[in-house]
Structure formats: C-alpha cells, structure tokens
Amino acid sequence: MNSFFKALSDPNRRQILELLKTKDMSVKELQEHFSITQEALSHHLSVLKKAGLVTDERKGQFVFYSLNTSVFEEVMNYFLSLYYKRNDK
C-alpha cells in the first residue's frame, strides 16, 4: 500500500497514468508528453511498475506500458471496507 501512495505522490507519475488510461504506450510515445529525460521517465515507470500500477510487455524492440486496473480495484476495495466498517457501527 505504501508503494501505491509513493507512486501517486509525483505529478509526473500521475500524468503517466492519465496518458495510459487512453491506450498502451511505449517510452518513446510517453516521452512526447514530457520535458524530462528518458532516464527520468524510465525511473517514474519503474516506480509505477514496482507499485503494481503499470505492467509492461515487450513487442519487438519496444516495451509497451499499460495500466494495471486490478491494483486500483484492490485499493478502492480496501477504502470501501474501511468506510463500511465505520458506518456499520
């Protein structure tokens, strides 16, 4: 859970997630939307991947990143369970 919040704490990482909502993208495609180095972008993708928020798949010479929506569902279920536990009292 901590890696999830760490990943979301950075605006660049949140923007990456917004972009990946539309379609799977390669680093090259993502790079077009940022004014940071490819190394910095790769670092952000690594943090997102470690948190389980994105997955990657090699297609030929490119690696494509996509959202891992199951992690979002898991976190939302956690928060909903806290809410319902509190309101069931």
Biopython code that builds the backbone (N, CA, C, O; Angstrom):
import numpy as np
from Bio.PDB.StructureBuilder import StructureBuilder

atoms = [
    (1, "MET", "N", (0.822, -1.186, 0.000)),
    (1, "MET", "CA", (0.000, 0.000, 0.000)),
    (1, "MET", "C", (0.872, 1.258, 0.000)),
    (1, "MET", "O", (0.528, 2.244, -0.653)),
    (2, "ASN", "N", (1.995, 1.238, 0.723)),
    (2, "ASN", "CA", (2.874, 2.408, 0.761)),
    (2, "ASN", "C", (3.443, 2.739, -0.606)),
    (2, "ASN", "O", (3.541, 3.910, -0.971)),
    (3, "SER", "N", (3.821, 1.708, -1.373)),
    (3, "SER", "CA", (4.379, 1.965, -2.702)),
    (3, "SER", "C", (3.327, 2.570, -3.625)),
    (3, "SER", "O", (3.658, 3.337, -4.529)),
    (4, "PHE", "N", (2.063, 2.228, -3.398)),
    (4, "PHE", "CA", (0.962, 2.799, -4.173)),
    (4, "PHE", "C", (0.911, 4.314, -3.961)),
    (4, "PHE", "O", (0.863, 5.080, -4.923)),
    (5, "PHE", "N", (0.922, 4.737, -2.691)),
    (5, "PHE", "CA", (0.848, 6.169, -2.393)),
    (5, "PHE", "C", (2.114, 6.906, -2.796)),
    (5, "PHE", "O", (2.048, 8.055, -3.233)),
    (6, "LYS", "N", (3.260, 6.262, -2.654)),
    (6, "LYS", "CA", (4.509, 6.876, -3.106)),
    (6, "LYS", "C", (4.446, 7.117, -4.610)),
    (6, "LYS", "O", (4.850, 8.174, -5.095)),
    (7, "ALA", "N", (3.944, 6.141, -5.335)),
    (7, "ALA", "CA", (3.854, 6.273, -6.788)),
    (7, "ALA", "C", (2.936, 7.420, -7.186)),
    (7, "ALA", "O", (3.226, 8.151, -8.133)),
    (8, "LEU", "N", (1.838, 7.577, -6.471)),
    (8, "LEU", "CA", (0.876, 8.627, -6.806)),
    (8, "LEU", "C", (1.292, 10.008, -6.312)),
    (8, "LEU", "O", (0.672, 11.006, -6.681)),
    (9, "SER", "N", (2.329, 10.079, -5.487)),
    (9, "SER", "CA", (2.725, 11.368, -4.910)),
    (9, "SER", "C", (3.395, 12.303, -5.915)),
    (9, "SER", "O", (3.507, 13.502, -5.658)),
    (10, "ASP", "N", (3.836, 11.779, -7.044)),
    (10, "ASP", "CA", (4.554, 12.596, -8.018)),
    (10, "ASP", "C", (3.636, 12.986, -9.176)),
    (10, "ASP", "O", (2.966, 12.122, -9.742)),
    (11, "PRO", "N", (3.594, 14.270, -9.540)),
    (11, "PRO", "CA", (2.717, 14.705, -10.630)),
    (11, "PRO", "C", (3.067, 14.067, -11.979)),
    (11, "PRO", "O", (2.172, 13.802, -12.782)),
    (12, "ASN", "N", (4.344, 13.821, -12.237)),
    (12, "ASN", "CA", (4.715, 13.171, -13.497)),
    (12, "ASN", "C", (4.146, 11.758, -13.577)),
    (12, "ASN", "O", (3.677, 11.325, -14.630)),
    (13, "ARG", "N", (4.190, 11.053, -12.463)),
    (13, "ARG", "CA", (3.649, 9.691, -12.452)),
    (13, "ARG", "C", (2.132, 9.698, -12.607)),
    (13, "ARG", "O", (1.565, 8.824, -13.263)),
    (14, "ARG", "N", (1.483, 10.682, -12.004)),
    (14, "ARG", "CA", (0.029, 10.790, -12.183)),
    (14, "ARG", "C", (-0.307, 11.095, -13.636)),
    (14, "ARG", "O", (-1.299, 10.593, -14.165)),
    (15, "GLN", "N", (0.514, 11.915, -14.282)),
    (15, "GLN", "CA", (0.284, 12.221, -15.700)),
    (15, "GLN", "C", (0.507, 10.980, -16.558)),
    (15, "GLN", "O", (-0.232, 10.757, -17.517)),
    (16, "ILE", "N", (1.505, 10.174, -16.233)),
    (16, "ILE", "CA", (1.733, 8.923, -16.968)),
    (16, "ILE", "C", (0.488, 8.050, -16.873)),
    (16, "ILE", "O", (0.043, 7.493, -17.877)),
    (17, "LEU", "N", (-0.075, 7.926, -15.681)),
    (17, "LEU", "CA", (-1.281, 7.112, -15.506)),
    (17, "LEU", "C", (-2.440, 7.665, -16.323)),
    (17, "LEU", "O", (-3.202, 6.903, -16.918)),
    (18, "GLU", "N", (-2.577, 8.990, -16.354)),
    (18, "GLU", "CA", (-3.632, 9.614, -17.168)),
    (18, "GLU", "C", (-3.454, 9.264, -18.640)),
    (18, "GLU", "O", (-4.424, 8.949, -19.329)),
    (19, "LEU", "N", (-2.222, 9.320, -19.119)),
    (19, "LEU", "CA", (-1.958, 9.002, -20.525)),
    (19, "LEU", "C", (-2.245, 7.538, -20.831)),
    (19, "LEU", "O", (-2.774, 7.205, -21.892)),
    (20, "LEU", "N", (-1.889, 6.671, -19.891)),
    (20, "LEU", "CA", (-2.095, 5.237, -20.122)),
    (20, "LEU", "C", (-3.564, 4.846, -20.019)),
    (20, "LEU", "O", (-3.935, 3.740, -20.413)),
    (21, "LYS", "N", (-4.404, 5.735, -19.495)),
    (21, "LYS", "CA", (-5.841, 5.466, -19.499)),
    (21, "LYS", "C", (-6.366, 5.398, -20.927)),
    (21, "LYS", "O", (-7.325, 4.678, -21.204)),
    (22, "THR", "N", (-5.746, 6.139, -21.826)),
    (22, "THR", "CA", (-6.241, 6.212, -23.200)),
    (22, "THR", "C", (-5.799, 5.023, -24.049)),
    (22, "THR", "O", (-6.563, 4.519, -24.871)),
    (23, "LYS", "N", (-4.539, 4.572, -23.840)),
    (23, "LYS", "CA", (-4.028, 3.437, -24.611)),
    (23, "LYS", "C", (-2.681, 3.009, -24.046)),
    (23, "LYS", "O", (-2.043, 3.757, -23.305)),
    (24, "ASP", "N", (-2.253, 1.798, -24.400)),
    (24, "ASP", "CA", (-0.912, 1.338, -24.049)),
    (24, "ASP", "C", (0.087, 2.171, -24.830)),
    (24, "ASP", "O", (-0.156, 2.522, -25.984)),
    (25, "MET", "N", (1.215, 2.486, -24.198)),
    (25, "MET", "CA", (2.198, 3.353, -24.851)),
    (25, "MET", "C", (3.611, 2.882, -24.573)),
    (25, "MET", "O", (3.899, 2.287, -23.534)),
    (26, "SER", "N", (4.490, 3.165, -25.533)),
    (26, "SER", "CA", (5.912, 2.901, -25.358)),
    (26, "SER", "C", (6.547, 4.097, -24.658)),
    (26, "SER", "O", (5.926, 5.153, -24.532)),
    (27, "VAL", "N", (7.779, 3.927, -24.207)),
    (27, "VAL", "CA", (8.503, 5.042, -23.580)),
    (27, "VAL", "C", (8.624, 6.191, -24.566)),
    (27, "VAL", "O", (8.487, 7.355, -24.191)),
    (28, "LYS", "N", (8.880, 5.868, -25.821)),
    (28, "LYS", "CA", (9.025, 6.907, -26.848)),
    (28, "LYS", "C", (7.732, 7.713, -26.986)),
    (28, "LYS", "O", (7.775, 8.939, -27.094)),
    (29, "GLU", "N", (6.593, 7.037, -26.983)),
    (29, "GLU", "CA", (5.308, 7.735, -27.077)),
    (29, "GLU", "C", (5.058, 8.586, -25.836)),
    (29, "GLU", "O", (4.600, 9.724, -25.940)),
    (30, "LEU", "N", (5.356, 8.036, -24.670)),
    (30, "LEU", "CA", (5.174, 8.787, -23.432)),
    (30, "LEU", "C", (6.086, 10.002, -23.385)),
    (30, "LEU", "O", (5.685, 11.064, -22.910)),
    (31, "GLN", "N", (7.308, 9.852, -23.874)),
    (31, "GLN", "CA", (8.314, 10.921, -23.831)),
    (31, "GLN", "C", (7.819, 12.180, -24.534)),
    (31, "GLN", "O", (8.208, 13.288, -24.164)),
    (32, "GLU", "N", (6.974, 12.022, -25.534)),
    (32, "GLU", "CA", (6.457, 13.168, -26.292)),
    (32, "GLU", "C", (5.633, 14.122, -25.421)),
    (32, "GLU", "O", (5.431, 15.279, -25.788)),
    (33, "HIS", "N", (5.162, 13.645, -24.284)),
    (33, "HIS", "CA", (4.288, 14.439, -23.415)),
    (33, "HIS", "C", (5.019, 15.063, -22.226)),
    (33, "HIS", "O", (4.397, 15.709, -21.382)),
    (34, "PHE", "N", (6.334, 14.872, -22.159)),
    (34, "PHE", "CA", (7.102, 15.338, -21.003)),
    (34, "PHE", "C", (8.332, 16.117, -21.434)),
    (34, "PHE", "O", (8.849, 15.935, -22.536)),
    (35, "SER", "N", (8.787, 16.978, -20.553)),
    (35, "SER", "CA", (10.031, 17.708, -20.792)),
    (35, "SER", "C", (11.103, 17.213, -19.816)),
    (35, "SER", "O", (11.912, 17.997, -19.321)),
    (36, "ILE", "N", (11.098, 15.909, -19.548)),
    (36, "ILE", "CA", (12.099, 15.290, -18.682)),
    (36, "ILE", "C", (12.912, 14.317, -19.522)),
    (36, "ILE", "O", (12.503, 13.939, -20.621)),
    (37, "THR", "N", (14.050, 13.919, -19.005)),
    (37, "THR", "CA", (14.906, 12.998, -19.755)),
    (37, "THR", "C", (14.267, 11.616, -19.824)),
    (37, "THR", "O", (13.378, 11.285, -19.039)),
    (38, "GLN", "N", (14.734, 10.824, -20.769)),
    (38, "GLN", "CA", (14.248, 9.457, -20.893)),
    (38, "GLN", "C", (14.598, 8.647, -19.648)),
    (38, "GLN", "O", (13.838, 7.771, -19.236)),
    (39, "GLU", "N", (15.749, 8.945, -19.054)),
    (39, "GLU", "CA", (16.153, 8.261, -17.830)),
    (39, "GLU", "C", (15.180, 8.560, -16.688)),
    (39, "GLU", "O", (14.805, 7.664, -15.931)),
    (40, "ALA", "N", (14.777, 9.826, -16.571)),
    (40, "ALA", "CA", (13.821, 10.209, -15.529)),
    (40, "ALA", "C", (12.471, 9.544, -15.768)),
    (40, "ALA", "O", (11.831, 9.065, -14.832)),
    (41, "LEU", "N", (12.044, 9.520, -17.027)),
    (41, "LEU", "CA", (10.781, 8.865, -17.367)),
    (41, "LEU", "C", (10.848, 7.376, -17.043)),
    (41, "LEU", "O", (9.897, 6.810, -16.503)),
    (42, "SER", "N", (11.956, 6.753, -17.368)),
    (42, "SER", "CA", (12.132, 5.331, -17.058)),
    (42, "SER", "C", (12.086, 5.083, -15.554)),
    (42, "SER", "O", (11.546, 4.074, -15.101)),
    (43, "HIS", "N", (12.654, 6.010, -14.781)),
    (43, "HIS", "CA", (12.598, 5.891, -13.322)),
    (43, "HIS", "C", (11.147, 5.947, -12.837)),
    (43, "HIS", "O", (10.730, 5.138, -12.008)),
    (44, "HIS", "N", (10.385, 6.909, -13.362)),
    (44, "HIS", "CA", (8.986, 7.034, -12.967)),
    (44, "HIS", "C", (8.208, 5.764, -13.327)),
    (44, "HIS", "O", (7.384, 5.293, -12.543)),
    (45, "LEU", "N", (8.471, 5.219, -14.503)),
    (45, "LEU", "CA", (7.802, 3.983, -14.915)),
    (45, "LEU", "C", (8.185, 2.823, -14.001)),
    (45, "LEU", "O", (7.357, 1.964, -13.699)),
    (46, "SER", "N", (9.436, 2.803, -13.564)),
    (46, "SER", "CA", (9.896, 1.767, -12.656)),
    (46, "SER", "C", (9.164, 1.844, -11.315)),
    (46, "SER", "O", (8.779, 0.817, -10.755)),
    (47, "VAL", "N", (8.974, 3.050, -10.807)),
    (47, "VAL", "CA", (8.251, 3.236, -9.539)),
    (47, "VAL", "C", (6.800, 2.781, -9.705)),
    (47, "VAL", "O", (6.255, 2.106, -8.831)),
    (48, "LEU", "N", (6.180, 3.148, -10.821)),
    (48, "LEU", "CA", (4.801, 2.738, -11.078)),
    (48, "LEU", "C", (4.689, 1.223, -11.217)),
    (48, "LEU", "O", (3.729, 0.612, -10.749)),
    (49, "LYS", "N", (5.677, 0.636, -11.861)),
    (49, "LYS", "CA", (5.679, -0.819, -12.037)),
    (49, "LYS", "C", (5.871, -1.519, -10.692)),
    (49, "LYS", "O", (5.202, -2.513, -10.409)),
    (50, "LYS", "N", (6.775, -1.009, -9.869)),
    (50, "LYS", "CA", (7.015, -1.592, -8.541)),
    (50, "LYS", "C", (5.759, -1.529, -7.682)),
    (50, "LYS", "O", (5.499, -2.435, -6.890)),
    (51, "ALA", "N", (4.983, -0.467, -7.834)),
    (51, "ALA", "CA", (3.733, -0.315, -7.087)),
    (51, "ALA", "C", (2.615, -1.168, -7.682)),
    (51, "ALA", "O", (1.536, -1.276, -7.101)),
    (52, "GLY", "N", (2.872, -1.765, -8.828)),
    (52, "GLY", "CA", (1.871, -2.598, -9.475)),
    (52, "GLY", "C", (0.835, -1.819, -10.257)),
    (52, "GLY", "O", (-0.185, -2.375, -10.664)),
    (53, "LEU", "N", (1.086, -0.536, -10.472)),
    (53, "LEU", "CA", (0.119, 0.303, -11.176)),
    (53, "LEU", "C", (0.200, 0.181, -12.685)),
    (53, "LEU", "O", (-0.779, 0.441, -13.385)),
    (54, "VAL", "N", (1.357, -0.212, -13.189)),
    (54, "VAL", "CA", (1.507, -0.442, -14.622)),
    (54, "VAL", "C", (2.177, -1.796, -14.850)),
    (54, "VAL", "O", (2.889, -2.319, -13.993)),
    (55, "THR", "N", (1.923, -2.331, -16.020)),
    (55, "THR", "CA", (2.599, -3.548, -16.459)),
    (55, "THR", "C", (3.312, -3.216, -17.762)),
    (55, "THR", "O", (2.984, -2.237, -18.433)),
    (56, "ASP", "N", (4.274, -4.028, -18.102)),
    (56, "ASP", "CA", (4.975, -3.810, -19.365)),
    (56, "ASP", "C", (5.004, -5.099, -20.182)),
    (56, "ASP", "O", (4.979, -6.205, -19.641)),
    (57, "GLU", "N", (5.057, -4.920, -21.491)),
    (57, "GLU", "CA", (5.107, -6.051, -22.405)),
    (57, "GLU", "C", (5.986, -5.677, -23.597)),
    (57, "GLU", "O", (5.791, -4.647, -24.242)),
    (58, "ARG", "N", (6.947, -6.536, -23.862)),
    (58, "ARG", "CA", (7.830, -6.299, -25.000)),
    (58, "ARG", "C", (7.120, -6.726, -26.279)),
    (58, "ARG", "O", (6.591, -7.833, -26.376)),
    (59, "LYS", "N", (7.122, -5.818, -27.264)),
    (59, "LYS", "CA", (6.593, -6.100, -28.590)),
    (59, "LYS", "C", (7.659, -5.690, -29.589)),
    (59, "LYS", "O", (7.815, -4.510, -29.902)),
    (60, "GLY", "N", (8.389, -6.677, -30.085)),
    (60, "GLY", "CA", (9.508, -6.374, -30.966)),
    (60, "GLY", "C", (10.601, -5.687, -30.183)),
    (60, "GLY", "O", (11.039, -6.188, -29.148)),
    (61, "GLN", "N", (11.046, -4.540, -30.672)),
    (61, "GLN", "CA", (12.122, -3.821, -29.990)),
    (61, "GLN", "C", (11.603, -2.806, -28.974)),
    (61, "GLN", "O", (12.394, -2.133, -28.314)),
    (62, "PHE", "N", (10.289, -2.691, -28.845)),
    (62, "PHE", "CA", (9.708, -1.706, -27.932)),
    (62, "PHE", "C", (9.051, -2.392, -26.742)),
    (62, "PHE", "O", (8.581, -3.526, -26.829)),
    (63, "VAL", "N", (9.035, -1.665, -25.627)),
    (63, "VAL", "CA", (8.317, -2.106, -24.431)),
    (63, "VAL", "C", (7.110, -1.189, -24.290)),
    (63, "VAL", "O", (7.246, 0.033, -24.250)),
    (64, "PHE", "N", (5.930, -1.793, -24.216)),
    (64, "PHE", "CA", (4.699, -1.029, -24.065)),
    (64, "PHE", "C", (4.199, -1.139, -22.635)),
    (64, "PHE", "O", (4.219, -2.213, -22.034)),
    (65, "TYR", "N", (3.753, -0.015, -22.105)),
    (65, "TYR", "CA", (3.250, 0.047, -20.742)),
    (65, "TYR", "C", (1.735, 0.193, -20.780)),
    (65, "TYR", "O", (1.179, 0.845, -21.663)),
    (66, "SER", "N", (1.082, -0.427, -19.807)),
    (66, "SER", "CA", (-0.371, -0.329, -19.702)),
    (66, "SER", "C", (-0.762, -0.251, -18.232)),
    (66, "SER", "O", (-0.004, -0.653, -17.349)),
    (67, "LEU", "N", (-1.955, 0.271, -17.989)),
    (67, "LEU", "CA", (-2.474, 0.357, -16.623)),
    (67, "LEU", "C", (-2.804, -1.026, -16.099)),
    (67, "LEU", "O", (-3.283, -1.883, -16.840)),
    (68, "ASN", "N", (-2.547, -1.236, -14.833)),
    (68, "ASN", "CA", (-2.953, -2.454, -14.152)),
    (68, "ASN", "C", (-4.140, -2.080, -13.268)),
    (68, "ASN", "O", (-3.965, -1.718, -12.105)),
    (69, "THR", "N", (-5.325, -2.167, -13.816)),
    (69, "THR", "CA", (-6.519, -1.691, -13.102)),
    (69, "THR", "C", (-6.852, -2.541, -11.886)),
    (69, "THR", "O", (-7.561, -2.075, -10.994)),
    (70, "SER", "N", (-6.368, -3.761, -11.824)),
    (70, "SER", "CA", (-6.688, -4.606, -10.668)),
    (70, "SER", "C", (-6.121, -4.025, -9.372)),
    (70, "SER", "O", (-6.714, -4.209, -8.309)),
    (71, "VAL", "N", (-4.991, -3.330, -9.440)),
    (71, "VAL", "CA", (-4.428, -2.708, -8.243)),
    (71, "VAL", "C", (-5.325, -1.561, -7.777)),
    (71, "VAL", "O", (-5.544, -1.393, -6.577)),
    (72, "PHE", "N", (-5.836, -0.785, -8.703)),
    (72, "PHE", "CA", (-6.755, 0.285, -8.329)),
    (72, "PHE", "C", (-7.999, -0.295, -7.667)),
    (72, "PHE", "O", (-8.487, 0.239, -6.671)),
    (73, "GLU", "N", (-8.504, -1.378, -8.219)),
    (73, "GLU", "CA", (-9.679, -2.026, -7.634)),
    (73, "GLU", "C", (-9.377, -2.515, -6.215)),
    (73, "GLU", "O", (-10.204, -2.374, -5.314)),
    (74, "GLU", "N", (-8.215, -3.079, -6.028)),
    (74, "GLU", "CA", (-7.815, -3.583, -4.712)),
    (74, "GLU", "C", (-7.761, -2.459, -3.684)),
    (74, "GLU", "O", (-8.253, -2.618, -2.567)),
    (75, "VAL", "N", (-7.167, -1.326, -4.050)),
    (75, "VAL", "CA", (-7.059, -0.185, -3.133)),
    (75, "VAL", "C", (-8.441, 0.396, -2.849)),
    (75, "VAL", "O", (-8.745, 0.746, -1.709)),
    (76, "MET", "N", (-9.274, 0.499, -3.874)),
    (76, "MET", "CA", (-10.628, 1.021, -3.662)),
    (76, "MET", "C", (-11.422, 0.094, -2.747)),
    (76, "MET", "O", (-12.161, 0.566, -1.883)),
    (77, "ASN", "N", (-11.281, -1.195, -2.922)),
    (77, "ASN", "CA", (-11.965, -2.147, -2.042)),
    (77, "ASN", "C", (-11.500, -1.990, -0.588)),
    (77, "ASN", "O", (-12.296, -2.099, 0.345)),
    (78, "TYR", "N", (-10.212, -1.734, -0.417)),
    (78, "TYR", "CA", (-9.674, -1.508, 0.927)),
    (78, "TYR", "C", (-10.350, -0.298, 1.572)),
    (78, "TYR", "O", (-10.817, -0.371, 2.709)),
    (79, "PHE", "N", (-10.397, 0.824, 0.829)),
    (79, "PHE", "CA", (-11.001, 2.033, 1.382)),
    (79, "PHE", "C", (-12.498, 1.863, 1.612)),
    (79, "PHE", "O", (-13.033, 2.349, 2.608)),
    (80, "LEU", "N", (-13.164, 1.188, 0.712)),
    (80, "LEU", "CA", (-14.592, 0.940, 0.903)),
    (80, "LEU", "C", (-14.842, 0.084, 2.134)),
    (80, "LEU", "O", (-15.810, 0.299, 2.862)),
    (81, "SER", "N", (-13.963, -0.893, 2.366)),
    (81, "SER", "CA", (-14.142, -1.740, 3.551)),
    (81, "SER", "C", (-13.967, -0.921, 4.828)),
    (81, "SER", "O", (-14.666, -1.163, 5.812)),
    (82, "LEU", "N", (-13.053, 0.033, 4.828)),
    (82, "LEU", "CA", (-12.894, 0.913, 5.991)),
    (82, "LEU", "C", (-14.139, 1.762, 6.203)),
    (82, "LEU", "O", (-14.597, 1.948, 7.330)),
    (83, "TYR", "N", (-14.670, 2.265, 5.118)),
    (83, "TYR", "CA", (-15.857, 3.103, 5.192)),
    (83, "TYR", "C", (-17.045, 2.314, 5.747)),
    (83, "TYR", "O", (-17.747, 2.779, 6.645)),
    (84, "TYR", "N", (-17.257, 1.122, 5.202)),
    (84, "TYR", "CA", (-18.402, 0.329, 5.633)),
    (84, "TYR", "C", (-18.238, -0.201, 7.052)),
    (84, "TYR", "O", (-19.222, -0.330, 7.780)),
    (85, "LYS", "N", (-17.012, -0.509, 7.452)),
    (85, "LYS", "CA", (-16.801, -0.927, 8.840)),
    (85, "LYS", "C", (-17.174, 0.196, 9.791)),
    (85, "LYS", "O", (-17.805, -0.035, 10.822)),
    (86, "ARG", "N", (-16.786, 1.398, 9.441)),
    (86, "ARG", "CA", (-17.056, 2.550, 10.291)),
    (86, "ARG", "C", (-18.559, 2.841, 10.354)),
    (86, "ARG", "O", (-19.089, 3.156, 11.419)),
    (87, "ASN", "N", (-19.233, 2.735, 9.222)),
    (87, "ASN", "CA", (-20.654, 3.079, 9.181)),
    (87, "ASN", "C", (-21.564, 1.940, 9.620)),
    (87, "ASN", "O", (-22.765, 2.154, 9.788)),
    (88, "ASP", "N", (-21.037, 0.755, 9.807)),
    (88, "ASP", "CA", (-21.837, -0.355, 10.300)),
    (88, "ASP", "C", (-22.011, -0.306, 11.807)),
    (88, "ASP", "O", (-22.852, -1.017, 12.357)),
    (89, "LYS", "N", (-21.239, 0.510, 12.468)),
    (89, "LYS", "CA", (-21.306, 0.593, 13.934)),
    (89, "LYS", "C", (-22.557, 1.256, 14.409)),
    (89, "LYS", "O", (-22.760, 1.401, 15.614)),
]
sb = StructureBuilder()
sb.init_structure("model")
sb.init_model(0)
sb.init_chain("A")
sb.init_seg("    ")
for serial, (resi, resn, name, xyz) in enumerate(atoms, 1):
    if name == "N":
        sb.init_residue(resn, " ", resi, " ")
    sb.init_atom(name, np.array(xyz, "f"), 0.0, 1.0, " ", f" {name:<3s}", serial, name[0])
structure = sb.get_structure()
